[in-house]
Amino acid sequence: MTQSLYPSHHRIFVRKSPSEAFISGFTPNQHIERFDTEWKRHCSALTDAGYAVVHERSFDPITKRADRIFNDMTSPVCGRILRAVQANVQQEVTNRGEIIHQWRTSAGHHLTLSGVCGSSAKEILVRISNILSDRGYTVGDAARTWFYIRDILAEYERFNRERIDGFTAFDMWRDCDVNTRVLPASTGVGVAGDVPQLQANVYVARNVDRQTLFNAAQKEAWKYGSAFSRGTILTDEGHSLVELSGTAAIDEEGCSMHPDQFEAQMRTTLNKIDALLSPYGWSLEQLSAGCAFVKDAQYLPVYFSTLEQLGLSHLPLIPVVAHICRDDLLFEIDGELMDAQP
């Protein structure tokens, strides 16, 4: 990886709307201390402007909170994503260390839950259900989930079975018309090392307009046994947020495309995302924060050079070294989008 890929050693992106903001950034591991100092400066600026943090995901070696996901120390980069809103936010830490943020608008009720750990999807979903029900929500209110799975290639089939069983118990998984099947957007990637078997984050929302996204260029995930939607649009008080599920090079039949060809998979993934978003009037230019999951650090130079060739280096994408759910998939993108000012 050449130094020119890091002209300032790290990159931090800020995207703001009147009601919501995202900060995201990545850095070479050797510059994490400098990155951390600048990150805190941006966070303070958001606080001074009246925003309150509601969700953080940290892929770095120095964050100590429950919402630290992991950091593969074989990776030369690490990163973070933060979401904040203009609202009165209540923060709570459970007796197990999970982090809860709650806020309301004139109509909508919102909650994020981070750092739920367990040995199985069944255990995780029961824990999530208990936390949500104590606060007036159900698992059916979930708009977005993030799952980080140790040994994903060995565990993904079991994870999917248990997730379907859990969603069936919450009346979210039915053999019915697609327009009545309400599933959250989701990310599921692999982790390694001294980490929990499964870690989950969830975002739930009530009393908001919710629209499920369908992609004509990809088979719906639930049709091949993965209980999530390709994406969800949430609209509250005229402000829309798109939750983009983890998207990889998968075709209309649900098959992997360009096996073991990183650049071809990356370009195909970007095309699939465009095919998903454009019918709804959205594009990756409205990305506020997202992760680019790269199976192996050896592909990072190709990732950065391809972004540059496509004119997409300005996008707030955080490269994260992580296993994808299939052995022949090398690349995946997830994200959150809104109309914002850089």
N, C-alpha and C positions, 0 to 999 in steps of 0.2 A: 504494500500500500504506500503510495507516494505521499510526500509531505504536501504536495499541491492539493490533495483532497481535503486538507485541513488548513486553509489559509490563515485562520485565526486560532487554530488548535481545538476549537470547539464551536458549536453553533447552537444558538438559542432562538426560538421562534415565539412570537407573541401574537395572538389573534384575539381581537376584542369586538364585541357588539355591545349595545347599551345595557343588555341584561346578562351577558355571559362572557367568559374569557377563558382562553387556554394558553398555557406556557408549555413548551416542549423543547427538548434539547438533547444533544449527545456530545460526547467528548472522548478522545483517547484516554484510556485508563490512567496513563501517567500524568494527565493534566486534571484529574478529578478535583483536586483541591481548588484550583483556580476556577474551574467550572462551578463548583459549589458556591463560591463567593459571589460570582455573577448571578447565579440562579437565585440566591437569597435576595439580591438587590432587585431583581425583577418581581419576586414575590412581594416584597415590601411595597413596591410601586403599585401593584394591584390592590393591596390592602389599603393604601393611602387613597386610592381612587374609589373605595367603597365596595370592592369585591371581597367575597369570603370563599375560602377553599371548600370544595365539596368532594373532591376525589383526587387521589394521587396514585400513580404507578411508578415505582422506582426499579430500574434494572441496573443497579450499581452496587459497589462493594461497601459503601460507607453509610447508606441509609439504614437506620436501626428500627424503624417503625414496622408495624404489622403489615403495612401495605407495600413493603419492599417485596418484589416478586422473586427475583433471582439475578445473579450475574455469573455468566459463564466466564471464568477467569482465563480461558483460552482465547476469548474474544479481545481484540484490541480496543473495542469501544464499549461504552455504557451510556445509559440515558435515563430521562425522566419525562413524565407527562403529568400536568396539573390542570384541573378544571376548577373554575371559580364562578360564582354567580353574584348578582346584585340583589341580595335578599338577606333577611335575618336567619342565619344558619345556626342550628343547634348541633353541637358535636358531642358524641358520647363514645366512651371506650368500655367494652363489655369486660366481664371478669375473665374472659379468655383472650383479651387483647384485640378483638375485632374493633374496627373503627366505623362508626355510624355518623352520617351527616343527614340532617333533615331540614327542609325548607318548604315554604309555601309561596304561591303567588295568589292573586285574587281568586283563582279557580283551582289551580293545580296543586297537588301534594306530591312531593318528591323525596326520595331517600336513596342514599348510596351506602353500601355495606362492603367493607374491604377486609381482607385477611382472614377469611373463613377457611380453616384447615381441617383436613380429615383424611381417612384412609380409603374412602370410596365416595362415589357420587351420591349413593343413597344416604350416607351419613351427612354429607355436605348439604343436601337438599332438605333433610329434616332440620338441620341446624338453621339454615336460612329461613325455612318456614316458621320455626319457633320465634326467631328474632323479629320477623316481619309481622306475624300475627299479634305479638305483644305491642306493636306500634300501629295497628290498624290497617295493615297491608296483607296481601296474599302473594304467593309465588306467581299466580296468574297476572299480577301487576308488573312483573319483570319485563322491562323493555330491552335490557341488555345484560348479558353475562360474560364474564371472562373466566376461563378455566386454565390453570397451569398444572400440567400432568407429568409426574415423574415417570420415566420409561414409557412415553406415550405410544411407541410402536407396539409394545407388548400389552399395554393396558387400554388402548382406545376402544376396542370392541366391547370390553366389559363396561367401560365408562359409558358408552352409548346405550347399552342395554339398561343400565341403572338409571341413566337420565330419562329415558323413555318411560321406565316404570314409575319414576318419581313424578314426571309430568302427567302421566295417566292418572295417578292418585289425586293430582290437583286439577283434573279435568282440562288439561291443556293439550292432550294428545288423543285425538279421536279420528276414526275412519269416517271422514265427512268431507264436505266441499271445502276446497282450499280457502275460500273466502271466510270461513268460520273457524279455521284453525289459527289460533293466535299463539305464536311462538316468538320468544325474544331473539333479537340479533345476538350473535355470540362469537367469541374467539376461543379456540382450544389449541394450545401449543404445548410442546414438551419442555421439561426442565430436567436438569441433572444435578448430581451432587448431594450435599447434605441439606435437603429441602423436604417439606412435607410431601406425602404421596400425591395429594391434590390440594390446591389452593384456589379459592374462588372469590371474585368480586361481583357485585350485582348492582344494577341501577333500576329502581322501580319508580313508576309514576302513575298517579291516579287523577281522574278528572281532566285529562288532556286529550286532544285529538291524536289518534294513533293510526298510522297507515303502514301496512306491511309491504315491502318491496319484493317484486318478483323479477327474475332475470331470464329472458328468453334465450340467452346464450349459455345458460348453465342449468343442469337438472337441479330441481329443488332438493336441498340437503335432506329434508325429512323423507323424501322418496327413497333414499338409500340408507335410512336408519340413523341419521344424525338430527337430533331434535333442536333445530334452530332455523330462523328465517335468514334470507340473504341480507336483509337490512330492514330498518324501521325508521319512519319519520315521526317525530313527536312535535306537536305544535301547541304552544301555551302562550296566551296573550299576544298572538301574532308573531311570536318568535319560533322558528323551526330549527330543530336539531336532527341531523341524520346520524343514526348509529349504523355504521358499516361493519358487517360481520367479516371475520377473517376470510379472505378470498384468495384462492390459488388457481392454478391452471387446470381447471376441471371443465369438461365439455358438456354438451347437451345430454349425453348418455350417462353422465356421472363418472366418466373415465379420466384418469390423469393424462395430461397432454405433455408432449416433449419430455419424456422421462429422462432424468439426469442431465438435462440441458439447461443450465441456469439462466442464461440470457434469454433464450426463447421462452422459458417459463415466466420470467419477469415481464417481458413485453406482452405475453398473452394475458397475464394477470391484470395488467393495466388496461388492456382492451376489454376484458370481462367486466371490470369495474365501470368503465365507460358505458358498456352496454346495459349495466344495471341502473346507473344513475341518470343517464341522459333522458329516458322516457319520462322521468319525474321532474325534469328541469334542473338537475343538479350535475355538478362535475367535480373532478378532483381539485380544480382551482379553488373550490370552497372548503378544502380540507383545513380543519383547525388543529388537528393533532392526530397522529397515527403511528403505527409500528410497521416497519418492514422486517419481517422475520426471515432470516437467512440461515439455512441449515448448517452451514460450516463457514468459519471465518475466512477460508480460502477464497470464497466467492465475493467478499466485500469489495475488492478492487473492481470487479465486473459490475457490481451493484452501483457503485458511485459513478463509474464511467458511463454506464447506460443511462442513469439519471441525467447526466450532463448532456449526452447525445440527444436525449428526448426533450431537453429544455425544462426539466422538472426538478432541478436542484434546489429551487426556492420552496418546494413543498415541505411542510413541517412533518417529515417522516423520520422516525427514530429507528436506526438499524439495530436489530437485536438478534444475536446468534441464538437460535433455538430450533429444536426438531419440529417438523411439520407432522401432520397426522398420518401421512403415508410415506413409506420409505423412498418412493421415487419422486416425491415432491421436494423441491429445494427452496421454495420461496412462497411467501404469503404476506398480504397486506390487510390490516384492519384500520379503522379510523372513526373519527367523529367530525361532522361537517356542519358549518353554519355560515350565514352571511356575516362577514367580519372584515375589519380593517387590520392590515398587517401591522 
